[in-house]
Amino acid sequence: MKVAELNYPNHITWECVDGDKEWIGTKLTFKLEVNEGNTYLKFSHLNWAEESEFFGFCNHHWGRFLDSFKSLCETGIGQPYKQE
């Protein structure tokens, strides 16, 4: 990843420059927004060449990781991986 945009501390965009071929050229954006005393994390993973099976897999897991991160911030306990 390389930093493509940075507006510290509220916004960062990474551009994938190496790794899985389906990720190369995609951009991952993290934005913090405050509204009525609450802070929201807005995330996007854009510029996919196609909506492949891997795209769906990544979409699912980003949701899991972000839900775990929310729980970690609110309760001190996250679960980024399934307990087996």
PDB file of N, CA, C and O in Angstrom:
ATOM      1  N   MET A   1       0.845  -1.182   0.000  1.00  0.00           N
ATOM      2  CA  MET A   1       0.000   0.000   0.000  1.00  0.00           C
ATOM      3  C   MET A   1       0.886   1.239   0.000  1.00  0.00           C
ATOM      4  O   MET A   1       1.985   1.249   0.555  1.00  0.00           O
ATOM      5  N   LYS A   2       0.373   2.271  -0.636  1.00  0.00           N
ATOM      6  CA  LYS A   2       1.015   3.574  -0.513  1.00  0.00           C
ATOM      7  C   LYS A   2      -0.062   4.566  -0.120  1.00  0.00           C
ATOM      8  O   LYS A   2      -1.231   4.400  -0.468  1.00  0.00           O
ATOM      9  N   VAL A   3       0.335   5.592   0.601  1.00  0.00           N
ATOM     10  CA  VAL A   3      -0.612   6.627   1.000  1.00  0.00           C
ATOM     11  C   VAL A   3      -0.886   7.505  -0.216  1.00  0.00           C
ATOM     12  O   VAL A   3       0.023   8.144  -0.747  1.00  0.00           O
ATOM     13  N   ALA A   4      -2.145   7.531  -0.654  1.00  0.00           N
ATOM     14  CA  ALA A   4      -2.530   8.326  -1.818  1.00  0.00           C
ATOM     15  C   ALA A   4      -3.074   9.688  -1.403  1.00  0.00           C
ATOM     16  O   ALA A   4      -2.904  10.674  -2.121  1.00  0.00           O
ATOM     17  N   GLU A   5      -3.730   9.742  -0.241  1.00  0.00           N
ATOM     18  CA  GLU A   5      -4.276  10.990   0.304  1.00  0.00           C
ATOM     19  C   GLU A   5      -4.167  10.927   1.814  1.00  0.00           C
ATOM     20  O   GLU A   5      -4.337   9.868   2.417  1.00  0.00           O
ATOM     21  N   LEU A   6      -3.881  12.075   2.422  1.00  0.00           N
ATOM     22  CA  LEU A   6      -3.813  12.134   3.876  1.00  0.00           C
ATOM     23  C   LEU A   6      -4.284  13.499   4.345  1.00  0.00           C
ATOM     24  O   LEU A   6      -3.729  14.526   3.956  1.00  0.00           O
ATOM     25  N   ASN A   7      -5.297  13.503   5.171  1.00  0.00           N
ATOM     26  CA  ASN A   7      -5.785  14.706   5.830  1.00  0.00           C
ATOM     27  C   ASN A   7      -5.857  14.349   7.310  1.00  0.00           C
ATOM     28  O   ASN A   7      -6.934  14.106   7.856  1.00  0.00           O
ATOM     29  N   TYR A   8      -4.691  14.323   7.947  1.00  0.00           N
ATOM     30  CA  TYR A   8      -4.574  13.879   9.335  1.00  0.00           C
ATOM     31  C   TYR A   8      -5.369  14.789  10.238  1.00  0.00           C
ATOM     32  O   TYR A   8      -5.303  16.007  10.072  1.00  0.00           O
ATOM     33  N   PRO A   9      -6.115  14.258  11.183  1.00  0.00           N
ATOM     34  CA  PRO A   9      -6.301  12.854  11.541  1.00  0.00           C
ATOM     35  C   PRO A   9      -7.614  12.269  11.036  1.00  0.00           C
ATOM     36  O   PRO A   9      -8.042  11.219  11.515  1.00  0.00           O
ATOM     37  N   ASN A  10      -8.260  12.931  10.079  1.00  0.00           N
ATOM     38  CA  ASN A  10      -9.624  12.539   9.713  1.00  0.00           C
ATOM     39  C   ASN A  10      -9.778  11.688   8.470  1.00  0.00           C
ATOM     40  O   ASN A  10     -10.848  11.120   8.248  1.00  0.00           O
ATOM     41  N   HIS A  11      -8.741  11.583   7.652  1.00  0.00           N
ATOM     42  CA  HIS A  11      -8.941  10.914   6.366  1.00  0.00           C
ATOM     43  C   HIS A  11      -7.604  10.387   5.851  1.00  0.00           C
ATOM     44  O   HIS A  11      -6.589  11.082   5.859  1.00  0.00           O
ATOM     45  N   ILE A  12      -7.644   9.131   5.404  1.00  0.00           N
ATOM     46  CA  ILE A  12      -6.487   8.555   4.716  1.00  0.00           C
ATOM     47  C   ILE A  12      -6.998   7.654   3.596  1.00  0.00           C
ATOM     48  O   ILE A  12      -7.988   6.940   3.756  1.00  0.00           O
ATOM     49  N   THR A  13      -6.318   7.700   2.481  1.00  0.00           N
ATOM     50  CA  THR A  13      -6.603   6.788   1.374  1.00  0.00           C
ATOM     51  C   THR A  13      -5.320   6.065   1.023  1.00  0.00           C
ATOM     52  O   THR A  13      -4.278   6.683   0.804  1.00  0.00           O
ATOM     53  N   TRP A  14      -5.411   4.754   0.975  1.00  0.00           N
ATOM     54  CA  TRP A  14      -4.294   3.924   0.534  1.00  0.00           C
ATOM     55  C   TRP A  14      -4.578   3.464  -0.883  1.00  0.00           C
ATOM     56  O   TRP A  14      -5.729   3.236  -1.255  1.00  0.00           O
ATOM     57  N   GLU A  15      -3.524   3.329  -1.667  1.00  0.00           N
ATOM     58  CA  GLU A  15      -3.636   2.710  -2.988  1.00  0.00           C
ATOM     59  C   GLU A  15      -2.808   1.437  -2.975  1.00  0.00           C
ATOM     60  O   GLU A  15      -1.640   1.452  -2.588  1.00  0.00           O
ATOM     61  N   CYS A  16      -3.413   0.338  -3.398  1.00  0.00           N
ATOM     62  CA  CYS A  16      -2.706  -0.940  -3.432  1.00  0.00           C
ATOM     63  C   CYS A  16      -1.789  -0.960  -4.659  1.00  0.00           C
ATOM     64  O   CYS A  16      -2.246  -0.835  -5.796  1.00  0.00           O
ATOM     65  N   VAL A  17      -0.495  -1.119  -4.405  1.00  0.00           N
ATOM     66  CA  VAL A  17       0.488  -1.117  -5.492  1.00  0.00           C
ATOM     67  C   VAL A  17       1.143  -2.477  -5.686  1.00  0.00           C
ATOM     68  O   VAL A  17       1.879  -2.678  -6.652  1.00  0.00           O
ATOM     69  N   ASP A  18       0.882  -3.412  -4.776  1.00  0.00           N
ATOM     70  CA  ASP A  18       1.460  -4.752  -4.890  1.00  0.00           C
ATOM     71  C   ASP A  18       0.607  -5.711  -4.073  1.00  0.00           C
ATOM     72  O   ASP A  18      -0.115  -5.291  -3.169  1.00  0.00           O
ATOM     73  N   GLY A  19       0.687  -6.977  -4.385  1.00  0.00           N
ATOM     74  CA  GLY A  19      -0.079  -7.988  -3.657  1.00  0.00           C
ATOM     75  C   GLY A  19      -0.964  -8.766  -4.602  1.00  0.00           C
ATOM     76  O   GLY A  19      -0.604  -9.011  -5.754  1.00  0.00           O
ATOM     77  N   ASP A  20      -2.129  -9.153  -4.105  1.00  0.00           N
ATOM     78  CA  ASP A  20      -3.068  -9.904  -4.936  1.00  0.00           C
ATOM     79  C   ASP A  20      -3.436  -9.079  -6.160  1.00  0.00           C
ATOM     80  O   ASP A  20      -3.718  -7.886  -6.046  1.00  0.00           O
ATOM     81  N   LYS A  21      -3.433  -9.705  -7.323  1.00  0.00           N
ATOM     82  CA  LYS A  21      -3.666  -8.971  -8.578  1.00  0.00           C
ATOM     83  C   LYS A  21      -5.013  -8.261  -8.603  1.00  0.00           C
ATOM     84  O   LYS A  21      -5.149  -7.223  -9.251  1.00  0.00           O
ATOM     85  N   GLU A  22      -6.010  -8.804  -7.907  1.00  0.00           N
ATOM     86  CA  GLU A  22      -7.326  -8.160  -7.907  1.00  0.00           C
ATOM     87  C   GLU A  22      -7.351  -6.902  -7.048  1.00  0.00           C
ATOM     88  O   GLU A  22      -8.213  -6.042  -7.231  1.00  0.00           O
ATOM     89  N   TRP A  23      -6.402  -6.788  -6.105  1.00  0.00           N
ATOM     90  CA  TRP A  23      -6.345  -5.602  -5.263  1.00  0.00           C
ATOM     91  C   TRP A  23      -5.525  -4.488  -5.884  1.00  0.00           C
ATOM     92  O   TRP A  23      -5.766  -3.318  -5.589  1.00  0.00           O
ATOM     93  N   ILE A  24      -4.555  -4.819  -6.741  1.00  0.00           N
ATOM     94  CA  ILE A  24      -3.666  -3.800  -7.286  1.00  0.00           C
ATOM     95  C   ILE A  24      -4.496  -2.754  -8.036  1.00  0.00           C
ATOM     96  O   ILE A  24      -5.311  -3.086  -8.898  1.00  0.00           O
ATOM     97  N   GLY A  25      -4.271  -1.499  -7.692  1.00  0.00           N
ATOM     98  CA  GLY A  25      -5.016  -0.389  -8.283  1.00  0.00           C
ATOM     99  C   GLY A  25      -6.260   0.003  -7.511  1.00  0.00           C
ATOM    100  O   GLY A  25      -6.861   1.039  -7.797  1.00  0.00           O
ATOM    101  N   THR A  26      -6.663  -0.813  -6.528  1.00  0.00           N
ATOM    102  CA  THR A  26      -7.824  -0.439  -5.720  1.00  0.00           C
ATOM    103  C   THR A  26      -7.396   0.587  -4.684  1.00  0.00           C
ATOM    104  O   THR A  26      -6.216   0.711  -4.356  1.00  0.00           O
ATOM    105  N   LYS A  27      -8.378   1.317  -4.178  1.00  0.00           N
ATOM    106  CA  LYS A  27      -8.117   2.329  -3.151  1.00  0.00           C
ATOM    107  C   LYS A  27      -8.989   2.050  -1.940  1.00  0.00           C
ATOM    108  O   LYS A  27     -10.175   1.745  -2.060  1.00  0.00           O
ATOM    109  N   LEU A  28      -8.372   2.163  -0.770  1.00  0.00           N
ATOM    110  CA  LEU A  28      -9.064   1.961   0.500  1.00  0.00           C
ATOM    111  C   LEU A  28      -9.073   3.293   1.232  1.00  0.00           C
ATOM    112  O   LEU A  28      -8.020   3.878   1.488  1.00  0.00           O
ATOM    113  N   THR A  29     -10.266   3.769   1.568  1.00  0.00           N
ATOM    114  CA  THR A  29     -10.416   5.069   2.212  1.00  0.00           C
ATOM    115  C   THR A  29     -11.040   4.894   3.587  1.00  0.00           C
ATOM    116  O   THR A  29     -12.021   4.171   3.764  1.00  0.00           O
ATOM    117  N   PHE A  30     -10.440   5.580   4.555  1.00  0.00           N
ATOM    118  CA  PHE A  30     -10.937   5.618   5.928  1.00  0.00           C
ATOM    119  C   PHE A  30     -11.162   7.085   6.283  1.00  0.00           C
ATOM    120  O   PHE A  30     -10.234   7.891   6.226  1.00  0.00           O
ATOM    121  N   LYS A  31     -12.402   7.430   6.650  1.00  0.00           N
ATOM    122  CA  LYS A  31     -12.728   8.805   7.024  1.00  0.00           C
ATOM    123  C   LYS A  31     -13.423   8.800   8.374  1.00  0.00           C
ATOM    124  O   LYS A  31     -14.329   8.003   8.617  1.00  0.00           O
ATOM    125  N   LEU A  32     -12.991   9.692   9.246  1.00  0.00           N
ATOM    126  CA  LEU A  32     -13.667   9.888  10.523  1.00  0.00           C
ATOM    127  C   LEU A  32     -14.529  11.136  10.409  1.00  0.00           C
ATOM    128  O   LEU A  32     -14.058  12.191   9.984  1.00  0.00           O
ATOM    129  N   GLU A  33     -15.794  11.009  10.791  1.00  0.00           N
ATOM    130  CA  GLU A  33     -16.711  12.142  10.777  1.00  0.00           C
ATOM    131  C   GLU A  33     -17.404  12.224  12.126  1.00  0.00           C
ATOM    132  O   GLU A  33     -17.804  11.208  12.696  1.00  0.00           O
ATOM    133  N   VAL A  34     -17.542  13.439  12.629  1.00  0.00           N
ATOM    134  CA  VAL A  34     -18.224  13.667  13.901  1.00  0.00           C
ATOM    135  C   VAL A  34     -19.574  14.292  13.602  1.00  0.00           C
ATOM    136  O   VAL A  34     -19.677  15.255  12.843  1.00  0.00           O
ATOM    137  N   ASN A  35     -20.625  13.718  14.224  1.00  0.00           N
ATOM    138  CA  ASN A  35     -21.983  14.221  14.050  1.00  0.00           C
ATOM    139  C   ASN A  35     -22.702  14.098  15.379  1.00  0.00           C
ATOM    140  O   ASN A  35     -22.861  12.999  15.909  1.00  0.00           O
ATOM    141  N   GLU A  36     -23.133  15.219  15.911  1.00  0.00           N
ATOM    142  CA  GLU A  36     -23.869  15.267  17.177  1.00  0.00           C
ATOM    143  C   GLU A  36     -23.128  14.530  18.287  1.00  0.00           C
ATOM    144  O   GLU A  36     -23.735  13.781  19.053  1.00  0.00           O
ATOM    145  N   GLY A  37     -21.818  14.744  18.374  1.00  0.00           N
ATOM    146  CA  GLY A  37     -21.017  14.160  19.441  1.00  0.00           C
ATOM    147  C   GLY A  37     -20.602  12.718  19.226  1.00  0.00           C
ATOM    148  O   GLY A  37     -19.903  12.150  20.066  1.00  0.00           O
ATOM    149  N   ASN A  38     -21.013  12.116  18.129  1.00  0.00           N
ATOM    150  CA  ASN A  38     -20.629  10.738  17.810  1.00  0.00           C
ATOM    151  C   ASN A  38     -19.618  10.746  16.667  1.00  0.00           C
ATOM    152  O   ASN A  38     -19.711  11.559  15.747  1.00  0.00           O
ATOM    153  N   THR A  39     -18.655   9.834  16.738  1.00  0.00           N
ATOM    154  CA  THR A  39     -17.661   9.706  15.678  1.00  0.00           C
ATOM    155  C   THR A  39     -17.991   8.485  14.836  1.00  0.00           C
ATOM    156  O   THR A  39     -18.229   7.398  15.363  1.00  0.00           O
ATOM    157  N   TYR A  40     -18.004   8.674  13.524  1.00  0.00           N
ATOM    158  CA  TYR A  40     -18.321   7.601  12.586  1.00  0.00           C
ATOM    159  C   TYR A  40     -17.112   7.341  11.700  1.00  0.00           C
ATOM    160  O   TYR A  40     -16.454   8.274  11.239  1.00  0.00           O
ATOM    161  N   LEU A  41     -16.830   6.071  11.468  1.00  0.00           N
ATOM    162  CA  LEU A  41     -15.795   5.668  10.524  1.00  0.00           C
ATOM    163  C   LEU A  41     -16.485   5.294   9.225  1.00  0.00           C
ATOM    164  O   LEU A  41     -17.317   4.386   9.194  1.00  0.00           O
ATOM    165  N   LYS A  42     -16.143   5.986   8.166  1.00  0.00           N
ATOM    166  CA  LYS A  42     -16.670   5.655   6.843  1.00  0.00           C
ATOM    167  C   LYS A  42     -15.540   5.021   6.047  1.00  0.00           C
ATOM    168  O   LYS A  42     -14.466   5.603   5.896  1.00  0.00           O
ATOM    169  N   PHE A  43     -15.793   3.836   5.547  1.00  0.00           N
ATOM    170  CA  PHE A  43     -14.783   3.048   4.850  1.00  0.00           C
ATOM    171  C   PHE A  43     -15.275   2.726   3.449  1.00  0.00           C
ATOM    172  O   PHE A  43     -16.460   2.467   3.237  1.00  0.00           O
ATOM    173  N   SER A  44     -14.359   2.746   2.506  1.00  0.00           N
ATOM    174  CA  SER A  44     -14.685   2.267   1.163  1.00  0.00           C
ATOM    175  C   SER A  44     -13.458   1.601   0.558  1.00  0.00           C
ATOM    176  O   SER A  44     -12.321   1.986   0.832  1.00  0.00           O
ATOM    177  N   HIS A  45     -13.711   0.602  -0.265  1.00  0.00           N
ATOM    178  CA  HIS A  45     -12.656  -0.107  -1.007  1.00  0.00           C
ATOM    179  C   HIS A  45     -13.107  -0.064  -2.460  1.00  0.00           C
ATOM    180  O   HIS A  45     -13.974  -0.831  -2.878  1.00  0.00           O
ATOM    181  N   LEU A  46     -12.501   0.849  -3.230  1.00  0.00           N
ATOM    182  CA  LEU A  46     -12.988   1.181  -4.565  1.00  0.00           C
ATOM    183  C   LEU A  46     -12.014   0.781  -5.667  1.00  0.00           C
ATOM    184  O   LEU A  46     -10.894   0.339  -5.411  1.00  0.00           O
ATOM    185  N   ASN A  47     -12.477   0.950  -6.891  1.00  0.00           N
ATOM    186  CA  ASN A  47     -11.698   0.745  -8.127  1.00  0.00           C
ATOM    187  C   ASN A  47     -11.427  -0.722  -8.441  1.00  0.00           C
ATOM    188  O   ASN A  47     -10.411  -1.040  -9.058  1.00  0.00           O
ATOM    189  N   TRP A  48     -12.308  -1.607  -8.034  1.00  0.00           N
ATOM    190  CA  TRP A  48     -12.176  -3.012  -8.402  1.00  0.00           C
ATOM    191  C   TRP A  48     -12.407  -3.142  -9.905  1.00  0.00           C
ATOM    192  O   TRP A  48     -13.277  -2.469 -10.458  1.00  0.00           O
ATOM    193  N   ALA A  49     -11.650  -3.986 -10.556  1.00  0.00           N
ATOM    194  CA  ALA A  49     -11.812  -4.218 -11.992  1.00  0.00           C
ATOM    195  C   ALA A  49     -13.132  -4.930 -12.282  1.00  0.00           C
ATOM    196  O   ALA A  49     -13.780  -4.663 -13.294  1.00  0.00           O
ATOM    197  N   GLU A  50     -13.527  -5.846 -11.377  1.00  0.00           N
ATOM    198  CA  GLU A  50     -14.790  -6.577 -11.564  1.00  0.00           C
ATOM    199  C   GLU A  50     -15.295  -7.071 -10.218  1.00  0.00           C
ATOM    200  O   GLU A  50     -14.539  -7.154  -9.249  1.00  0.00           O
ATOM    201  N   GLU A  51     -16.565  -7.394 -10.169  1.00  0.00           N
ATOM    202  CA  GLU A  51     -17.161  -7.936  -8.948  1.00  0.00           C
ATOM    203  C   GLU A  51     -17.038  -9.452  -8.986  1.00  0.00           C
ATOM    204  O   GLU A  51     -18.007 -10.162  -9.255  1.00  0.00           O
ATOM    205  N   SER A  52     -15.843  -9.931  -8.715  1.00  0.00           N
ATOM    206  CA  SER A  52     -15.539 -11.357  -8.747  1.00  0.00           C
ATOM    207  C   SER A  52     -15.928 -12.026  -7.427  1.00  0.00           C
ATOM    208  O   SER A  52     -16.412 -11.373  -6.502  1.00  0.00           O
ATOM    209  N   GLU A  53     -15.709 -13.323  -7.361  1.00  0.00           N
ATOM    210  CA  GLU A  53     -15.931 -14.055  -6.108  1.00  0.00           C
ATOM    211  C   GLU A  53     -15.031 -13.500  -5.008  1.00  0.00           C
ATOM    212  O   GLU A  53     -15.454 -13.393  -3.857  1.00  0.00           O
ATOM    213  N   PHE A  54     -13.793 -13.147  -5.354  1.00  0.00           N
ATOM    214  CA  PHE A  54     -12.856 -12.584  -4.379  1.00  0.00           C
ATOM    215  C   PHE A  54     -13.349 -11.231  -3.871  1.00  0.00           C
ATOM    216  O   PHE A  54     -13.189 -10.915  -2.692  1.00  0.00           O
ATOM    217  N   PHE A  55     -13.948 -10.432  -4.758  1.00  0.00           N
ATOM    218  CA  PHE A  55     -14.548  -9.161  -4.354  1.00  0.00           C
ATOM    219  C   PHE A  55     -15.596  -9.405  -3.264  1.00  0.00           C
ATOM    220  O   PHE A  55     -15.599  -8.714  -2.245  1.00  0.00           O
ATOM    221  N   GLY A  56     -16.473 -10.372  -3.470  1.00  0.00           N
ATOM    222  CA  GLY A  56     -17.498 -10.703  -2.479  1.00  0.00           C
ATOM    223  C   GLY A  56     -16.899 -11.174  -1.172  1.00  0.00           C
ATOM    224  O   GLY A  56     -17.370 -10.794  -0.100  1.00  0.00           O
ATOM    225  N   PHE A  57     -15.857 -12.003  -1.247  1.00  0.00           N
ATOM    226  CA  PHE A  57     -15.161 -12.487  -0.057  1.00  0.00           C
ATOM    227  C   PHE A  57     -14.593 -11.301   0.734  1.00  0.00           C
ATOM    228  O   PHE A  57     -14.765 -11.219   1.950  1.00  0.00           O
ATOM    229  N   CYS A  58     -13.919 -10.391   0.037  1.00  0.00           N
ATOM    230  CA  CYS A  58     -13.321  -9.231   0.704  1.00  0.00           C
ATOM    231  C   CYS A  58     -14.396  -8.333   1.305  1.00  0.00           C
ATOM    232  O   CYS A  58     -14.238  -7.842   2.422  1.00  0.00           O
ATOM    233  N   ASN A  59     -15.484  -8.114   0.578  1.00  0.00           N
ATOM    234  CA  ASN A  59     -16.571  -7.288   1.073  1.00  0.00           C
ATOM    235  C   ASN A  59     -17.120  -7.850   2.386  1.00  0.00           C
ATOM    236  O   ASN A  59     -17.333  -7.113   3.348  1.00  0.00           O
ATOM    237  N   HIS A  60     -17.342  -9.149   2.411  1.00  0.00           N
ATOM    238  CA  HIS A  60     -17.835  -9.812   3.628  1.00  0.00           C
ATOM    239  C   HIS A  60     -16.866  -9.616   4.795  1.00  0.00           C
ATOM    240  O   HIS A  60     -17.273  -9.253   5.898  1.00  0.00           O
ATOM    241  N   HIS A  61     -15.598  -9.859   4.540  1.00  0.00           N
ATOM    242  CA  HIS A  61     -14.623  -9.793   5.634  1.00  0.00           C
ATOM    243  C   HIS A  61     -14.331  -8.373   6.081  1.00  0.00           C
ATOM    244  O   HIS A  61     -14.063  -8.159   7.263  1.00  0.00           O
ATOM    245  N   TRP A  62     -14.371  -7.388   5.185  1.00  0.00           N
ATOM    246  CA  TRP A  62     -14.248  -6.004   5.644  1.00  0.00           C
ATOM    247  C   TRP A  62     -15.376  -5.693   6.623  1.00  0.00           C
ATOM    248  O   TRP A  62     -15.144  -5.042   7.642  1.00  0.00           O
ATOM    249  N   GLY A  63     -16.583  -6.145   6.331  1.00  0.00           N
ATOM    250  CA  GLY A  63     -17.704  -5.928   7.255  1.00  0.00           C
ATOM    251  C   GLY A  63     -17.449  -6.542   8.613  1.00  0.00           C
ATOM    252  O   GLY A  63     -17.714  -5.920   9.641  1.00  0.00           O
ATOM    253  N   ARG A  64     -16.936  -7.760   8.623  1.00  0.00           N
ATOM    254  CA  ARG A  64     -16.624  -8.428   9.895  1.00  0.00           C
ATOM    255  C   ARG A  64     -15.552  -7.666  10.668  1.00  0.00           C
ATOM    256  O   ARG A  64     -15.687  -7.446  11.872  1.00  0.00           O
ATOM    257  N   PHE A  65     -14.481  -7.262   9.971  1.00  0.00           N
ATOM    258  CA  PHE A  65     -13.383  -6.560  10.648  1.00  0.00           C
ATOM    259  C   PHE A  65     -13.846  -5.209  11.197  1.00  0.00           C
ATOM    260  O   PHE A  65     -13.476  -4.830  12.308  1.00  0.00           O
ATOM    261  N   LEU A  66     -14.648  -4.490  10.427  1.00  0.00           N
ATOM    262  CA  LEU A  66     -15.118  -3.184  10.894  1.00  0.00           C
ATOM    263  C   LEU A  66     -16.112  -3.325  12.044  1.00  0.00           C
ATOM    264  O   LEU A  66     -16.119  -2.499  12.957  1.00  0.00           O
ATOM    265  N   ASP A  67     -16.947  -4.355  12.012  1.00  0.00           N
ATOM    266  CA  ASP A  67     -17.852  -4.609  13.133  1.00  0.00           C
ATOM    267  C   ASP A  67     -17.053  -4.949  14.385  1.00  0.00           C
ATOM    268  O   ASP A  67     -17.389  -4.495  15.479  1.00  0.00           O
ATOM    269  N   SER A  68     -16.005  -5.738  14.232  1.00  0.00           N
ATOM    270  CA  SER A  68     -15.140  -6.079  15.353  1.00  0.00           C
ATOM    271  C   SER A  68     -14.439  -4.830  15.900  1.00  0.00           C
ATOM    272  O   SER A  68     -14.305  -4.674  17.114  1.00  0.00           O
ATOM    273  N   PHE A  69     -13.996  -3.944  15.006  1.00  0.00           N
ATOM    274  CA  PHE A  69     -13.328  -2.713  15.420  1.00  0.00           C
ATOM    275  C   PHE A  69     -14.286  -1.817  16.201  1.00  0.00           C
ATOM    276  O   PHE A  69     -13.899  -1.218  17.204  1.00  0.00           O
ATOM    277  N   LYS A  70     -15.540  -1.724  15.742  1.00  0.00           N
ATOM    278  CA  LYS A  70     -16.556  -0.950  16.454  1.00  0.00           C
ATOM    279  C   LYS A  70     -16.744  -1.509  17.861  1.00  0.00           C
ATOM    280  O   LYS A  70     -16.776  -0.756  18.835  1.00  0.00           O
ATOM    281  N   SER A  71     -16.867  -2.813  17.962  1.00  0.00           N
ATOM    282  CA  SER A  71     -17.022  -3.449  19.269  1.00  0.00           C
ATOM    283  C   SER A  71     -15.804  -3.176  20.155  1.00  0.00           C
ATOM    284  O   SER A  71     -15.953  -2.889  21.343  1.00  0.00           O
ATOM    285  N   LEU A  72     -14.619  -3.263  19.589  1.00  0.00           N
ATOM    286  CA  LEU A  72     -13.395  -2.994  20.347  1.00  0.00           C
ATOM    287  C   LEU A  72     -13.398  -1.573  20.895  1.00  0.00           C
ATOM    288  O   LEU A  72     -13.052  -1.355  22.056  1.00  0.00           O
ATOM    289  N   CYS A  73     -13.786  -0.605  20.069  1.00  0.00           N
ATOM    290  CA  CYS A  73     -13.816   0.796  20.502  1.00  0.00           C
ATOM    291  C   CYS A  73     -14.869   1.044  21.579  1.00  0.00           C
ATOM    292  O   CYS A  73     -14.645   1.834  22.496  1.00  0.00           O
ATOM    293  N   GLU A  74     -16.009   0.375  21.473  1.00  0.00           N
ATOM    294  CA  GLU A  74     -17.114   0.618  22.393  1.00  0.00           C
ATOM    295  C   GLU A  74     -17.034  -0.197  23.671  1.00  0.00           C
ATOM    296  O   GLU A  74     -17.489   0.259  24.720  1.00  0.00           O
ATOM    297  N   THR A  75     -16.460  -1.404  23.604  1.00  0.00           N
ATOM    298  CA  THR A  75     -16.488  -2.295  24.769  1.00  0.00           C
ATOM    299  C   THR A  75     -15.106  -2.756  25.228  1.00  0.00           C
ATOM    300  O   THR A  75     -14.953  -3.304  26.319  1.00  0.00           O
ATOM    301  N   GLY A  76     -14.102  -2.525  24.377  1.00  0.00           N
ATOM    302  CA  GLY A  76     -12.760  -3.020  24.696  1.00  0.00           C
ATOM    303  C   GLY A  76     -12.536  -4.451  24.233  1.00  0.00           C
ATOM    304  O   GLY A  76     -11.460  -5.012  24.440  1.00  0.00           O
ATOM    305  N   ILE A  77     -13.556  -5.048  23.604  1.00  0.00           N
ATOM    306  CA  ILE A  77     -13.442  -6.430  23.141  1.00  0.00           C
ATOM    307  C   ILE A  77     -13.841  -6.494  21.664  1.00  0.00           C
ATOM    308  O   ILE A  77     -14.955  -6.120  21.298  1.00  0.00           O
ATOM    309  N   GLY A  78     -12.934  -6.965  20.836  1.00  0.00           N
ATOM    310  CA  GLY A  78     -13.214  -7.172  19.426  1.00  0.00           C
ATOM    311  C   GLY A  78     -13.089  -8.635  19.108  1.00  0.00           C
ATOM    312  O   GLY A  78     -12.568  -9.408  19.911  1.00  0.00           O
ATOM    313  N   GLN A  79     -13.560  -9.024  17.946  1.00  0.00           N
ATOM    314  CA  GLN A  79     -13.422 -10.412  17.510  1.00  0.00           C
ATOM    315  C   GLN A  79     -13.201 -10.413  16.003  1.00  0.00           C
ATOM    316  O   GLN A  79     -14.119 -10.706  15.237  1.00  0.00           O
ATOM    317  N   PRO A  80     -11.959 -10.078  15.570  1.00  0.00           N
ATOM    318  CA  PRO A  80     -11.707 -10.006  14.142  1.00  0.00           C
ATOM    319  C   PRO A  80     -11.685 -11.367  13.440  1.00  0.00           C
ATOM    320  O   PRO A  80     -11.807 -11.439  12.217  1.00  0.00           O
ATOM    321  N   TYR A  81     -11.530 -12.431  14.205  1.00  0.00           N
ATOM    322  CA  TYR A  81     -11.489 -13.785  13.634  1.00  0.00           C
ATOM    323  C   TYR A  81     -12.492 -14.655  14.354  1.00  0.00           C
ATOM    324  O   TYR A  81     -12.732 -14.479  15.548  1.00  0.00           O
ATOM    325  N   LYS A  82     -13.084 -15.600  13.629  1.00  0.00           N
ATOM    326  CA  LYS A  82     -14.029 -16.526  14.254  1.00  0.00           C
ATOM    327  C   LYS A  82     -13.302 -17.378  15.278  1.00  0.00           C
ATOM    328  O   LYS A  82     -12.183 -17.839  15.053  1.00  0.00           O
ATOM    329  N   GLN A  83     -13.961 -17.572  16.399  1.00  0.00           N
ATOM    330  CA  GLN A  83     -13.450 -18.466  17.420  1.00  0.00           C
ATOM    331  C   GLN A  83     -13.802 -19.887  17.007  1.00  0.00           C
ATOM    332  O   GLN A  83     -14.975 -20.186  16.786  1.00  0.00           O
ATOM    333  N   GLU A  84     -12.831 -20.755  16.898  1.00  0.00           N
ATOM    334  CA  GLU A  84     -13.096 -22.124  16.450  1.00  0.00           C
ATOM    335  C   GLU A  84     -12.965 -23.079  17.609  1.00  0.00           C
ATOM    336  O   GLU A  84     -13.151 -24.284  17.439  1.00  0.00           O
TER     337      GLU A  84
END
